[in-house]
């Protein structure tokens, strides 16, 4: 996606929203994820992403996209990139989730609003509201504590 003034704000909003999902995925063994990517076991990856997302979002909000990639070098930690489709009400976001040993990051490739406003700031605010509405009011972790 061509970066513009509001791209960074939207990526921050998305990163905050899916942080718990990324945290769940980082609990998986990196070697297992790399093997699934290498062997093109995309159905298995989709199941893992769905399982991580179902703890925090309504069904169908966060899905595995069309693929991913990995970097595995002798002199550094593994890095895994998963394509995600995030579809809260009224918005479709296609993004890449980057996972490494110490952190995760998100980069939006494409975003589409069903009824876009001519004002980009209104669209950004709508994205934030829509992601918030797609989350469960209480998560399993909230109930445990």
N, CA and C atoms as an extended XYZ file, in Angstrom:
435
Properties=species:S:1:pos:R:3:atomname:S:1:resname:S:1:resid:I:1 pbc="F F F"
N         0.844       -1.160        0.000 N   UNK     1
C         0.000        0.000        0.000 CA  UNK     1
C         0.896        1.231        0.000 C   UNK     1
N         0.526        2.181       -0.792 N   UNK     2
C         1.260        3.443       -0.803 CA  UNK     2
C         1.002        4.141        0.524 C   UNK     2
N         2.066        4.481        1.200 N   UNK     3
C         1.949        5.122        2.511 CA  UNK     3
C         1.502        6.569        2.353 C   UNK     3
N         0.617        6.979        3.256 N   UNK     4
C         0.159        8.358        3.271 CA  UNK     4
C         0.140        8.839        4.721 C   UNK     4
N        -0.300       10.050        4.932 N   UNK     5
C        -0.239       10.660        6.260 CA  UNK     5
C        -0.984        9.857        7.321 C   UNK     5
N        -2.083        9.244        6.964 N   UNK     6
C        -2.904        8.536        7.938 CA  UNK     6
C        -2.602        7.036        8.009 C   UNK     6
N        -1.708        6.520        7.176 N   UNK     7
C        -1.358        5.094        7.193 CA  UNK     7
C        -0.773        4.676        8.533 C   UNK     7
N         0.123        5.476        9.074 N   UNK     8
C         0.766        5.148       10.342 CA  UNK     8
C        -0.257        5.086       11.476 C   UNK     8
N        -1.197        6.028       11.491 N   UNK     9
C        -2.240        6.011       12.522 CA  UNK     9
C        -3.077        4.732       12.430 C   UNK     9
N        -3.423        4.333       11.221 N   UNK    10
C        -4.228        3.126       11.038 CA  UNK    10
C        -3.449        1.867       11.434 C   UNK    10
N        -2.164        1.844       11.134 N   UNK    11
C        -1.348        0.696       11.543 CA  UNK    11
C        -1.229        0.628       13.064 C   UNK    11
N        -1.123        1.779       13.735 N   UNK    12
C        -1.072        1.792       15.197 CA  UNK    12
C        -2.376        1.264       15.788 C   UNK    12
N        -3.497        1.698       15.241 N   UNK    13
C        -4.803        1.235       15.712 CA  UNK    13
C        -4.925       -0.264       15.526 C   UNK    13
N        -4.545       -0.748       14.357 N   UNK    14
C        -4.622       -2.183       14.075 CA  UNK    14
C        -3.669       -2.970       14.970 C   UNK    14
N        -2.474       -2.454       15.176 N   UNK    15
C        -1.493       -3.138       16.026 CA  UNK    15
C        -2.015       -3.280       17.451 C   UNK    15
N        -2.610       -2.220       17.987 N   UNK    16
C        -3.159       -2.296       19.336 CA  UNK    16
C        -4.297       -3.302       19.410 C   UNK    16
N        -5.126       -3.332       18.383 N   UNK    17
C        -6.283       -4.221       18.389 CA  UNK    17
C        -5.871       -5.690       18.331 C   UNK    17
N        -4.904       -6.026       17.484 N   UNK    18
C        -4.568       -7.444       17.327 CA  UNK    18
C        -3.357       -7.873       18.152 C   UNK    18
N        -2.879       -6.989       19.011 N   UNK    19
C        -1.764       -7.342       19.881 CA  UNK    19
C        -1.983       -8.663       20.626 C   UNK    19
N        -3.151       -8.896       21.212 N   UNK    20
C        -3.336      -10.167       21.927 CA  UNK    20
C        -3.249      -11.392       21.009 C   UNK    20
N        -3.701      -11.242       19.770 N   UNK    21
C        -3.623      -12.353       18.816 CA  UNK    21
C        -2.162      -12.624       18.478 C   UNK    21
N        -1.394      -11.568       18.242 N   UNK    22
C         0.032      -11.727       17.955 CA  UNK    22
C         0.745      -12.376       19.127 C   UNK    22
N         0.371      -11.980       20.335 N   UNK    23
C         0.979      -12.565       21.530 CA  UNK    23
C         0.701      -14.063       21.604 C   UNK    23
N        -0.533      -14.456       21.309 N   UNK    24
C        -0.889      -15.881       21.291 CA  UNK    24
C        -0.070      -16.632       20.236 C   UNK    24
N         0.066      -16.053       19.050 N   UNK    25
C         0.814      -16.711       17.975 CA  UNK    25
C         2.301      -16.814       18.305 C   UNK    25
N         2.827      -15.840       19.055 N   UNK    26
C         4.238      -15.894       19.435 CA  UNK    26
C         4.515      -16.995       20.448 C   UNK    26
N         3.468      -17.543       21.075 N   UNK    27
C         3.645      -18.665       21.998 CA  UNK    27
C         3.918      -19.977       21.257 C   UNK    27
N         3.591      -19.999       19.969 N   UNK    28
C         3.838      -21.198       19.161 CA  UNK    28
C         5.330      -21.328       18.877 C   UNK    28
N         5.769      -22.536       18.655 N   UNK    29
C         7.166      -22.777       18.308 CA  UNK    29
C         7.440      -22.225       16.903 C   UNK    29
N         8.461      -21.389       16.791 N   UNK    30
C         8.796      -20.781       15.503 CA  UNK    30
C         9.115      -21.842       14.457 C   UNK    30
N         9.802      -22.906       14.873 N   UNK    31
C        10.134      -23.981       13.937 CA  UNK    31
C         8.888      -24.640       13.357 C   UNK    31
N         7.858      -24.789       14.179 N   UNK    32
C         6.609      -25.369       13.689 CA  UNK    32
C         5.949      -24.462       12.660 C   UNK    32
N         5.903      -23.160       12.951 N   UNK    33
C         5.309      -22.233       11.985 CA  UNK    33
C         6.098      -22.205       10.678 C   UNK    33
N         7.413      -22.213       10.794 N   UNK    34
C         8.243      -22.215        9.592 CA  UNK    34
C         8.001      -23.484        8.777 C   UNK    34
N         7.901      -24.616        9.450 N   UNK    35
C         7.630      -25.877        8.747 CA  UNK    35
C         6.302      -25.823        8.019 C   UNK    35
N         5.277      -25.286        8.679 N   UNK    36
C         3.966      -25.189        8.040 CA  UNK    36
C         4.014      -24.278        6.820 C   UNK    36
N         4.747      -23.173        6.918 N   UNK    37
C         4.896      -22.287        5.762 CA  UNK    37
C         5.665      -22.968        4.638 C   UNK    37
N         6.757      -23.598        5.009 N   UNK    38
C         7.614      -24.251        4.007 CA  UNK    38
C         6.874      -25.360        3.270 C   UNK    38
N         6.048      -26.112        4.002 N   UNK    39
C         5.296      -27.219        3.400 CA  UNK    39
C         3.942      -26.782        2.841 C   UNK    39
N         3.694      -25.463        2.879 N   UNK    40
C         2.456      -24.875        2.368 CA  UNK    40
C         1.217      -25.501        2.997 C   UNK    40
N         1.267      -25.708        4.299 N   UNK    41
C         0.133      -26.236        5.066 CA  UNK    41
C        -0.713      -25.061        5.542 C   UNK    41
N        -1.266      -24.338        4.577 N   UNK    42
C        -1.974      -23.110        4.886 CA  UNK    42
C        -3.249      -23.356        5.692 C   UNK    42
N        -3.885      -24.491        5.511 N   UNK    43
C        -5.065      -24.818        6.315 CA  UNK    43
C        -4.725      -24.939        7.783 C   UNK    43
N        -3.567      -25.517        8.084 N   UNK    44
C        -3.133      -25.643        9.477 CA  UNK    44
C        -2.803      -24.279       10.070 C   UNK    44
N        -2.176      -23.425        9.271 N   UNK    45
C        -1.870      -22.071        9.752 CA  UNK    45
C        -3.168      -21.308        9.984 C   UNK    45
N        -4.122      -21.465        9.074 N   UNK    46
C        -5.418      -20.800        9.237 CA  UNK    46
C        -6.091      -21.235       10.539 C   UNK    46
N        -5.996      -22.521       10.863 N   UNK    47
C        -6.570      -23.018       12.121 CA  UNK    47
C        -5.886      -22.385       13.328 C   UNK    47
N        -4.555      -22.265       13.280 N   UNK    48
C        -3.818      -21.655       14.390 CA  UNK    48
C        -4.192      -20.178       14.571 C   UNK    48
N        -4.301      -19.466       13.453 N   UNK    49
C        -4.674      -18.049       13.524 CA  UNK    49
C        -6.102      -17.915       14.064 C   UNK    49
N        -7.008      -18.751       13.571 N   UNK    50
C        -8.393      -18.702       14.048 CA  UNK    50
C        -8.477      -19.008       15.530 C   UNK    50
N        -7.716      -19.996       15.975 N   UNK    51
C        -7.724      -20.349       17.395 CA  UNK    51
C        -7.214      -19.204       18.266 C   UNK    51
N        -6.183      -18.517       17.796 N   UNK    52
C        -5.657      -17.377       18.551 CA  UNK    52
C        -6.648      -16.215       18.550 C   UNK    52
N        -7.295      -15.982       17.413 N   UNK    53
C        -8.209      -14.839       17.279 CA  UNK    53
C        -9.526      -15.065       18.004 C   UNK    53
N        -9.981      -16.308       18.089 N   UNK    54
C       -11.300      -16.569       18.679 CA  UNK    54
C       -11.353      -16.242       20.169 C   UNK    54
N       -10.217      -16.089       20.799 N   UNK    55
C       -10.187      -15.711       22.205 CA  UNK    55
C       -10.532      -14.239       22.408 C   UNK    55
N       -10.385      -13.426       21.376 N   UNK    56
C       -10.498      -11.985       21.523 CA  UNK    56
C       -11.499      -11.320       20.588 C   UNK    56
N       -11.758      -11.944       19.422 N   UNK    57
C       -12.604      -11.317       18.405 CA  UNK    57
C       -13.775      -12.211       18.028 C   UNK    57
N       -14.819      -11.590       17.555 N   UNK    58
C       -15.963      -12.334       17.047 CA  UNK    58
C       -15.508      -13.195       15.862 C   UNK    58
N       -16.158      -14.332       15.638 N   UNK    59
C       -15.743      -15.226       14.549 CA  UNK    59
C       -15.698      -14.510       13.200 C   UNK    59
N       -14.672      -14.820       12.437 N   UNK    60
C       -14.521      -14.273       11.100 CA  UNK    60
C       -13.862      -12.904       11.032 C   UNK    60
N       -13.521      -12.332       12.173 N   UNK    61
C       -12.906      -11.001       12.157 CA  UNK    61
C       -11.448      -11.060       11.732 C   UNK    61
N       -10.683      -11.987       12.283 N   UNK    62
C        -9.253      -12.113       11.965 CA  UNK    62
C        -9.027      -13.481       11.348 C   UNK    62
N        -8.528      -13.494       10.115 N   UNK    63
C        -8.293      -14.742        9.386 CA  UNK    63
C        -6.916      -14.748        8.753 C   UNK    63
N        -6.398      -15.960        8.557 N   UNK    64
C        -5.157      -16.113        7.805 CA  UNK    64
C        -5.454      -15.765        6.356 C   UNK    64
N        -4.529      -15.078        5.724 N   UNK    65
C        -4.717      -14.647        4.341 CA  UNK    65
C        -4.225      -15.668        3.338 C   UNK    65
N        -3.437      -15.210        2.408 N   UNK    66
C        -3.050      -16.043        1.271 CA  UNK    66
C        -1.676      -16.688        1.405 C   UNK    66
N        -0.970      -16.458        2.481 N   UNK    67
C         0.348      -17.068        2.608 CA  UNK    67
C         1.192      -16.392        3.663 C   UNK    67
N         2.478      -16.514        3.488 N   UNK    68
C         3.414      -15.930        4.435 CA  UNK    68
C         4.827      -16.227        3.996 C   UNK    68
N         5.746      -15.833        4.830 N   UNK    69
C         7.153      -16.090        4.534 CA  UNK    69
C         7.912      -16.150        5.847 C   UNK    69
N         9.146      -16.542        5.758 N   UNK    70
C         9.985      -16.602        6.960 CA  UNK    70
C        11.412      -16.253        6.589 C   UNK    70
N        12.143      -15.830        7.597 N   UNK    71
C        13.579      -15.579        7.462 CA  UNK    71
C        14.250      -16.376        8.566 C   UNK    71
N        15.148      -17.225        8.173 N   UNK    72
C        15.851      -18.061        9.137 CA  UNK    72
C        17.322      -18.055        8.772 C   UNK    72
N        18.072      -17.240        9.488 N   UNK    73
C        19.501      -17.072        9.227 CA  UNK    73
C        20.301      -17.714       10.352 C   UNK    73
N        21.530      -18.094       10.077 N   UNK    74
C        22.399      -18.696       11.081 CA  UNK    74
C        22.717      -17.735       12.216 C   UNK    74
N        22.802      -16.465       11.898 N   UNK    75
C        23.277      -15.506       12.890 CA  UNK    75
C        22.171      -14.652       13.516 C   UNK    75
N        20.930      -15.113       13.460 N   UNK    76
C        19.867      -14.303       14.045 CA  UNK    76
C        18.629      -15.107       14.357 C   UNK    76
N        17.711      -14.496       15.075 N   UNK    77
C        16.468      -15.191       15.424 CA  UNK    77
C        15.556      -15.316       14.202 C   UNK    77
N        14.675      -16.298       14.219 N   UNK    78
C        13.741      -16.444       13.102 CA  UNK    78
C        12.743      -15.282       13.072 C   UNK    78
N        12.296      -14.967       11.881 N   UNK    79
C        11.240      -13.982       11.681 CA  UNK    79
C        10.193      -14.611       10.781 C   UNK    79
N         8.945      -14.470       11.172 N   UNK    80
C         7.845      -15.070       10.430 CA  UNK    80
C         6.870      -13.968       10.052 C   UNK    80
N         6.402      -14.000        8.810 N   UNK    81
C         5.421      -13.034        8.326 CA  UNK    81
C         4.196      -13.818        7.864 C   UNK    81
N         3.039      -13.458        8.415 N   UNK    82
C         1.781      -14.107        8.048 CA  UNK    82
C         0.846      -13.077        7.430 C   UNK    82
N         0.256      -13.440        6.298 N   UNK    83
C        -0.757      -12.585        5.695 CA  UNK    83
C        -2.046      -12.745        6.480 C   UNK    83
N        -2.659      -11.609        6.827 N   UNK    84
C        -3.917      -11.641        7.565 CA  UNK    84
C        -4.985      -10.853        6.827 C   UNK    84
N        -6.216      -11.304        6.998 N   UNK    85
C        -7.390      -10.563        6.562 CA  UNK    85
C        -8.160      -10.215        7.828 C   UNK    85
N        -8.322       -8.934        8.079 N   UNK    86
C        -9.044       -8.476        9.256 CA  UNK    86
C       -10.296       -7.778        8.748 C   UNK    86
N       -11.455       -8.327        9.156 N   UNK    87
C       -12.703       -7.825        8.593 CA  UNK    87
C       -13.742       -7.521        9.668 C   UNK    87
N       -13.531       -6.421       10.396 N   UNK    88
C       -14.607       -5.981       11.273 CA  UNK    88
C       -15.723       -5.364       10.424 C   UNK    88
N       -16.847       -5.054       11.029 N   UNK    89
C       -17.987       -4.516       10.297 CA  UNK    89
C       -17.579       -3.277        9.485 C   UNK    89
N       -17.863       -3.316        8.180 N   UNK    90
C       -17.672       -2.160        7.316 CA  UNK    90
C       -16.269       -1.918        6.800 C   UNK    90
N       -15.313       -2.770        7.164 N   UNK    91
C       -13.922       -2.549        6.762 CA  UNK    91
C       -13.274       -3.882        6.397 C   UNK    91
N       -12.439       -3.876        5.381 N   UNK    92
C       -11.592       -5.030        5.060 CA  UNK    92
C       -10.147       -4.552        5.044 C   UNK    92
N        -9.331       -5.211        5.872 N   UNK    93
C        -7.914       -4.843        5.967 CA  UNK    93
C        -7.085       -6.065        5.598 C   UNK    93
N        -6.168       -5.882        4.685 N   UNK    94
C        -5.227       -6.931        4.299 CA  UNK    94
C        -3.864       -6.469        4.801 C   UNK    94
N        -3.281       -7.289        5.669 N   UNK    95
C        -2.060       -6.865        6.344 CA  UNK    95
C        -1.084       -8.021        6.484 C   UNK    95
N         0.141       -7.669        6.837 N   UNK    96
C         1.180       -8.658        7.129 CA  UNK    96
C         1.576       -8.523        8.581 C   UNK    96
N         1.462       -9.639        9.314 N   UNK    97
C         1.854       -9.688       10.717 CA  UNK    97
C         3.253      -10.264       10.797 C   UNK    97
N         4.185       -9.481       11.345 N   UNK    98
C         5.571       -9.916       11.477 CA  UNK    98
C         5.811      -10.363       12.914 C   UNK    98
N         6.290      -11.594       13.080 N   UNK    99
C         6.559      -12.161       14.392 CA  UNK    99
C         8.040      -12.463       14.518 C   UNK    99
N         8.621      -12.074       15.653 N   UNK   100
C        10.011      -12.426       15.932 CA  UNK   100
C        10.120      -12.816       17.399 C   UNK   100
N        11.319      -13.090       17.843 N   UNK   101
C        11.490      -13.599       19.206 CA  UNK   101
C        11.086      -12.596       20.281 C   UNK   101
N        11.267      -11.313       20.048 N   UNK   102
C        10.998      -10.310       21.079 CA  UNK   102
C         9.802       -9.417       20.789 C   UNK   102
N         9.288       -9.426       19.556 N   UNK   103
C         8.221       -8.489       19.236 CA  UNK   103
C         7.407       -8.921       18.032 C   UNK   103
N         6.357       -8.176       17.795 N   UNK   104
C         5.516       -8.383       16.622 CA  UNK   104
C         5.216       -7.017       16.020 C   UNK   104
N         4.900       -7.008       14.744 N   UNK   105
C         4.558       -5.764       14.067 CA  UNK   105
C         3.521       -6.035       12.994 C   UNK   105
N         2.877       -4.997       12.533 N   UNK   106
C         1.851       -5.143       11.499 CA  UNK   106
C         2.069       -4.081       10.434 C   UNK   106
N         1.842       -4.465        9.199 N   UNK   107
C         1.921       -3.525        8.084 CA  UNK   107
C         0.692       -3.739        7.216 C   UNK   107
N        -0.046       -2.675        6.987 N   UNK   108
C        -1.256       -2.754        6.163 CA  UNK   108
C        -0.851       -2.707        4.696 C   UNK   108
N        -1.335       -3.701        3.946 N   UNK   109
C        -1.113       -3.723        2.503 CA  UNK   109
C        -2.240       -3.014        1.762 C   UNK   109
N        -3.473       -3.213        2.255 N   UNK   110
C        -4.637       -2.621        1.587 CA  UNK   110
C        -5.763       -2.504        2.601 C   UNK   110
N        -6.519       -1.440        2.499 N   UNK   111
C        -7.679       -1.260        3.364 CA  UNK   111
C        -8.827       -0.723        2.523 C   UNK   111
N       -10.013       -1.279        2.748 N   UNK   112
C       -11.196       -0.867        2.013 CA  UNK   112
C       -12.326       -0.615        2.998 C   UNK   112
N       -12.975        0.517        2.847 N   UNK   113
C       -14.145        0.848        3.652 CA  UNK   113
C       -15.383        0.646        2.782 C   UNK   113
N       -16.404       -0.018        3.331 N   UNK   114
C       -17.621       -0.260        2.547 CA  UNK   114
C       -18.312        1.049        2.176 C   UNK   114
N       -18.354        1.974        3.121 N   UNK   115
C       -18.951        3.286        2.870 CA  UNK   115
C       -17.952        4.358        3.300 C   UNK   115
N       -16.939        4.591        2.473 N   UNK   116
C       -15.881        5.525        2.888 CA  UNK   116
C       -16.374        6.962        2.977 C   UNK   116
N       -15.803        7.663        3.914 N   UNK   117
C       -16.045        9.094        4.055 CA  UNK   117
C       -15.012        9.829        3.202 C   UNK   117
N       -15.340       10.997        2.716 N   UNK   118
C       -14.317       11.770        1.995 CA  UNK   118
C       -13.197       12.250        2.925 C   UNK   118
N       -13.461       12.221        4.239 N   UNK   119
C       -12.475       12.657        5.224 CA  UNK   119
C       -11.684       11.451        5.740 C   UNK   119
N       -10.394       11.353        5.434 N   UNK   120
C        -9.596       10.209        5.893 CA  UNK   120
C        -9.585       10.039        7.405 C   UNK   120
N        -9.670       11.127        8.160 N   UNK   121
C        -9.681       11.020        9.618 CA  UNK   121
C       -10.960       10.339       10.111 C   UNK   121
N       -12.076       10.589        9.449 N   UNK   122
C       -13.322        9.903        9.809 CA  UNK   122
C       -13.193        8.409        9.525 C   UNK   122
N       -12.557        8.052        8.411 N   UNK   123
C       -12.342        6.643        8.087 CA  UNK   123
C       -11.455        5.977        9.134 C   UNK   123
N       -10.431        6.680        9.579 N   UNK   124
C        -9.535        6.146       10.606 CA  UNK   124
C       -10.296        5.940       11.912 C   UNK   124
N       -11.128        6.893       12.280 N   UNK   125
C       -11.939        6.760       13.504 CA  UNK   125
C       -12.921        5.601       13.360 C   UNK   125
N       -13.487        5.425       12.165 N   UNK   126
C       -14.410        4.311       11.943 CA  UNK   126
C       -13.681        2.975       12.086 C   UNK   126
N       -12.464        2.892       11.575 N   UNK   127
C       -11.667        1.675       11.726 CA  UNK   127
C       -11.484        1.349       13.200 C   UNK   127
N       -11.145        2.340       13.989 N   UNK   128
C       -10.944        2.130       15.422 CA  UNK   128
C       -12.229        1.636       16.096 C   UNK   128
N       -13.349        2.280       15.805 N   UNK   129
C       -14.637        1.865       16.390 CA  UNK   129
C       -15.015        0.460       15.960 C   UNK   129
N       -14.828        0.171       14.694 N   UNK   130
C       -15.215       -1.131       14.152 CA  UNK   130
C       -14.385       -2.259       14.765 C   UNK   130
N       -13.089       -2.034       14.930 N   UNK   131
C       -12.234       -3.040       15.579 CA  UNK   131
C       -12.628       -3.223       17.042 C   UNK   131
N       -12.960       -2.126       17.705 N   UNK   132
C       -13.380       -2.212       19.109 CA  UNK   132
C       -14.685       -3.007       19.233 C   UNK   132
N       -15.621       -2.770       18.335 N   UNK   133
C       -16.906       -3.484       18.356 CA  UNK   133
C       -16.740       -4.966       18.041 C   UNK   133
N       -15.714       -5.322       17.288 N   UNK   134
C       -15.490       -6.717       16.894 CA  UNK   134
C       -14.855       -7.534       18.009 C   UNK   134
N       -14.363       -6.876       19.040 N   UNK   135
C       -13.741       -7.581       20.177 CA  UNK   135
C       -14.811       -8.019       21.153 C   UNK   135
N       -14.519       -9.110       21.848 N   UNK   136
C       -15.393       -9.528       22.919 CA  UNK   136
C       -15.297       -8.519       24.053 C   UNK   136
N       -16.409       -8.290       24.736 N   UNK   137
C       -16.419       -7.326       25.840 CA  UNK   137
C       -15.482       -7.775       26.952 C   UNK   137
N       -15.496       -9.064       27.250 N   UNK   138
C       -14.546       -9.612       28.214 CA  UNK   138
C       -13.832      -10.773       27.557 C   UNK   138
N       -12.566      -10.854       27.798 N   UNK   139
C       -11.774      -11.926       27.234 CA  UNK   139
C       -11.588      -13.017       28.282 C   UNK   139
N       -11.174      -14.217       27.872 N   UNK   140
C       -10.935      -15.277       28.844 CA  UNK   140
C        -9.941      -14.859       29.928 C   UNK   140
N        -8.973      -14.032       29.587 N   UNK   141
C        -7.985      -13.583       30.569 CA  UNK   141
C        -8.638      -12.659       31.593 C   UNK   141
N        -9.605      -11.827       31.155 N   UNK   142
C       -10.313      -10.944       32.082 CA  UNK   142
C       -11.112      -11.767       33.091 C   UNK   142
N       -11.738      -12.837       32.616 N   UNK   143
C       -12.555      -13.675       33.496 CA  UNK   143
C       -11.697      -14.450       34.489 C   UNK   143
N       -10.470      -14.808       34.098 N   UNK   144
C        -9.588      -15.582       34.965 CA  UNK   144
C        -9.045      -14.733       36.106 C   UNK   144
N        -8.880      -13.445       35.857 N   UNK   145
C        -8.261      -12.582       36.848 CA  UNK   145
C        -9.273      -11.952       37.691 C   UNK   145
